[in-house]
Amino acid sequence: MKDKTLYVHISDEEYLRRFIRYMNMRRHPELAVERITEREMFWQRVNEDNGNEDDYYLTDNMINMPDISLDGAGSRIMYLSDTDDEKNRVISVCQSADLIYTMCLKIMKLSESSRGKARGPVPGIYGVCGHGEASDVVAGSLSQELSEYGNCLYISLAAFPHFYTTYKKEEHSLGELIFRIGSGEFVALVNNALTEFGRAKRLPGVSHYKDLWDMSDDDRAALLKKLKNECDFDYIVVGFNDVREMMPQVGICQKMFVVVPRDRREDIWERWLSYAGMEGVSGEELTSVYVPDEWTKWARRLDGCAPSQWLEDGELKGFITGLIREI
């Protein structure tokens, strides 16, 4: 059980999201962190403090503050500003998240020796393949969850991905990026081709499904290595067209998930491994994902829904969180 709670409101929503992500990546055994996005809700929470000395507050909003007693909750409010003033619990925002975190611990009288190490999935490339639309649901949702831990890129190498846009312009296609992979402009081309995909980033797919036939295993491997080594991504989620295309990337991908429909779980997994000649692949590299019957409901709910909202579905969120534990 956590001994203290830190409620955080920061006006810049993107900074707030990244700050909370960092705080949650520290496993302090005595601290829970809660995000409050609305200014009014933050000050309402302060007013309803009820004298709980284990509740602390952090905000950058020092304008038009309500009257707060300095003997109560007011003595436990920390402020982010341009300068440091430890005596008045003012913390400079012009420093690293680690230093801000350290100052918060000091003000809350929490021992730095109890500070946890940064946690989260291992940075790397994660492949997802398998049962058509279900595989797209898993891959897209996984990219949203990994974005909570760092910069995440989502790519689909499927011919007709369900939650994806194919681009008609050749210069914006994945095939063109592979063609230009040896040029010195590759990173700039990638950055220009990126689009928002909820909390993640996304590269365009192929302009025509036949372009996938022209991609060799070496082409796919070169693309993934180049993205991993030269571009600024912590995580890359790749949706593969079929298991035969994914298997040669064992060793490049940190982990591969093969989505298997629950009603065919008895033999399909072993058959796929046999077809690909990968019977001896370690479970540390390759994991079968047996999607529950609910995945069809998830897919219907996600249609027309912004990717950043996908994991508001509690069932899907729980399922994806379970996959994260495998990483």
N, C-alpha and C positions, 0 to 999 in steps of 0.2 A: 504494500500500500504506500502511495506517495504521501510524504509529510507536508509538502508545500505545493501551492499552485501559482503559476505565473500567468496572468491574463494579459494578452498583448493586442494593442491596436496601433497600427501604423497607417498613415494616410495613403502612402503609395502602396497599392494592392500587390504589385509585383514584388516589391521589396519585402512586404509583409509575408507573402507566400514563401519567398526564399529564406527569410529569417526563421520562420516557423519550421521549415524543412531542416535547416541547420540545427536548430534547437532540439528537434526530435531525433536527430542523428547522434545526439549525445546521450548516453544512457546513464544519466544521474539517477541513482536509486531513490532519491528523496524529492524529486521534482517532476511535476506534471505541467505541461504547457498548453494553454488554450488560446485559440485565435478568435478575436472579435473583429469583424470587418466593418461594422457601423459605429461611428463616433458616439451616437446617442446611446446605443446598446452598451458601449464600454462604460460610459459615465453612469448609466443606470446600474450596471453591475457594481461599480464603486459605491454608489449610494446605498445599495442593498447589502453592503459588506457585513453588517451585523457584528463587527468587532472581531472577526476571525483573523487572528494574528498570523495564520499560516497562508493567507492569501496576499499576493503581491500583484502589482500592476505596472505595465510598461507602455508608454505612449510617446508619440512625437507631437501630439496635439496639445499645445499649451495656450492656445488662443480661446477666449470665451469659455474658460473652464468654469464649471459650477462651483459654488462655495463648498469646499470639503474641509472638514476639521482635521487639522494637523495632528491632533491627538489620536485620531482613529485611522481610517483608511488612508487619509492624506499622508501619514507618516510612512506608508508602504507603497507609495507611487514613485516610480522611476521615470525619468524623462530623457528622451533622446534629443540631443541638440548639437550645435556646432562645436561646443566646448565641453570640457570635463569639469565637474564640481561635485566631487564625491560626497562632501558634507551635506549638500542639498539633493543628493541622489540624481544628479544630472550626468548623463553618460554621452560622450562624444560619439556621433554617428560616423565621424570621419576616421574610422579605424576598422580593423578586421572583425568579422563575426566572432572569432574566438576571443578577442579582447573584450568585446561587449558582453559575451557570455561570462567571462571571468569576473567582470565588474558586477554583473547581476548576481552571481553566486556570492560575492563578497558582501553586497548589500543585504542579501537574504540570509546571511550568516550560514551558508552551506559550505562545507569543507571542500576545497579544491581537490583533496586527495580522493574524494568520492566521484570525481568527474569521470564520466565514461569516455571511451574512445569512440570516434566517429563510426557509426554503423550504417548498414544499408546493404543492398545487393552488391555483388562484386562487379566493378565496371567491366564491360565487355560487350560482345555481340551475342544476341539470343535469337535463335531460329525457331519459327513456328510453322508447322505444316500439318496437313491432314484433311479432315472432313470438311471441305468446301467452306460454306458460310460460317460454320462453327469455328473454323480455324481463323477466319477474319475477325470474328468477335473476340477471340482470345488474344490475337496479335495486337489489334487496335487498343484493347483495354489494357493489355500489359504495358504498352507504350505510355499510356496515361499514368499508370501507377509508378513506373520507373521515373517519370518526369518529376515526381516528388523528391527524388534523391539526386538528380542532376540533369544535365542536358541530354535529352533523348531524341533520337532520330528514328522514324518509322519508314520502312521501305516495303513495298509489295512486289514480289517477283512472280505473282500469280497472273494468269491470263485475264481473268475477269473477277477481280476482287470486289467484294460486296460493298465495303465502306471506303471506296477509293475513287479518285478522279483520273481518267486517262487523258493525256494531253495530245492534241492533234499537231501542235507545232513541233517539228523535228528537233529544233534547238533546245526544247524543254523536255525531251524524253530521256528516259534512263538509258536507252540504247545509245544516244548521242554522248552521254557522259562516259559510258564504257569505251566508246570509240576514241574519246579524247583523254583517256586515263593516263596516257604517257606524256601528256603535254604539261608544261609548267603552269598552265592556267587552270588546272583541275580544281583546286580548292576554291578559286574565285567562281568557277562555273557552278560548283556545288552550292556555294552561298547564294548565288543569283537564282538558282532553281528552287531553293527552299521555300516552302509555304507553311503556314500555321496549321497544326493538326491538334486542336485542343491545347493541352499543355506541352505537347511534343512538337517536333518539326517533322516535315515530310518531304521526301523527294518524289518527283513525278514518276508515274509508271511508264511502261513502254507505250509508244504511240500506236502499235498494232500487235495483237497477240502473237503474230508470226515472228516478231522480233525475238521472242523468247527462244524460238527454235535455233536462232543464229548464235545464241549465247552458249559458250562452252563452260565446262566446270572451271576451267582456268580463268575465264572472264569473270565469273561470279566471285571466285576467290580473290582475284586481283582487285575487284571493286571493294569488297569488304575490308581487305587489308589496307587499302588506300584510305578509305573512310575512317578506319580505326586509328591509323598511325598519323594522318596528316590533318584531319579535321577536328574541330573542337566539340566532340561528343563524348559523354561519359558512357552512354548506353546506346546500342543500336538494336532495334527489333526488326527482324526480316521475316516477312511472310513468303514462304516458298510455294512454288506451283504444285510440286508433288514430292514425295519422299525420296525418289531417286535423285532429284536435283539437290536435295538438302544433304543427303548422306556424305557426299564428297567434301562437304565443308566441316566435317568433324575435325577438330583441332584448330580451326579458325574461330568457330563459335564457342563461346564460353559454355553454353548450354543449349540443347535443342529440345523442343517440346513437340511431340507428335500427337495431334488431337485425334482421339478415337471415339466414335459414337458408342455409348454405353451398351446398346443392344447388340453390338458386334465385338465386344471386348474379349471373347473367349479365344479367338484365333487370329484376328486381323493384325495384331501387333507383331506376332511371330512371323506371319506371312510377309509383312512389309520388310522386316529385317532380312528375311530370306531372299526376297526379290532383289534387295540392294546389296546382298553379300556382306551384311554387317552384323551377323549373328553374335559376334564377339565384342560388340561395342559396350563400353562400360556404362553402368547406370549413372555415373557421375557426369557423363557427357550427354546422355540421351534419356529423356523421361517421357513415358506415355502419359497422356492427359485424357482421362475418361470424362468427357463432358456429360453433365447430368441432363435429364430430359428438359430442364428449364431453359436450356440455351436457346430454344426456338422463341420463347417468350422474351428473352433478353434481346435477340435480334430484332424483333418487332418493336420493342420499346426504343431501341437505339436509332431506328429509321427516323430521320428528320430531327434528331436530337444532337446538339453540339457535342463533339467528343469530350470536351472538358466536363460535361455533365454525366458521362456514361457511368462513372463509378458512384453516382448518387443512388444507383440501384443496389440495395443492400446485399442481395443474393450474389450478384455479379462481383461486387466489391470483395465479398468473403472468398469467392472462388479464386479471384486473381491474387488476393493476399496469400492464399495457400500456395500458389505457384511461386510467389516471391520467396517463400521459405525454402524452396528447392534450390534457389540460386546461391 
